[in-house]
C-alpha cells in the first residue's frame, strides 16, 4: 500500500482513524480534475473510496468522525462535490452526512 500511494500523492489522499495506537479505520479521497468551465479554469471533485472500519469499532462513531474529516478536507481543497459508491449497509451513514442520490452513487455538493 505504501508503494501504491507513494506514486499518487496528488490524486489520492489516505485517512486513518486510530484508537490508542491501533489503526481502526481508513478512507481515501480521490481528487478528480474536471474540465475547465467558462468561469473556472481549475475545477476539482472528489470520490470517497475504500472506507472501512474494523468490525469491533463499528457503530461507535468512528466512521462518522472519519468521514466528517474527509468532507472538511474536501472543502479546504475547494472541491465542488463528492461522490461515493456506498455499500447497502453504509447508505444511511452517508445520508446523515448530507449525501443524496439514488442507485449506486450518492453525491454531496460542497
Secondary structure by P-SEA (a helix, b strand, c coil): caaaaaaccccbbbbbbbcccccccbbbbbbbbccccccccbbbbbbbccccccccccccaaaaaaaaaaaaaaaaacccbbbbbccccaaaaaaaacccccccbbbbcc
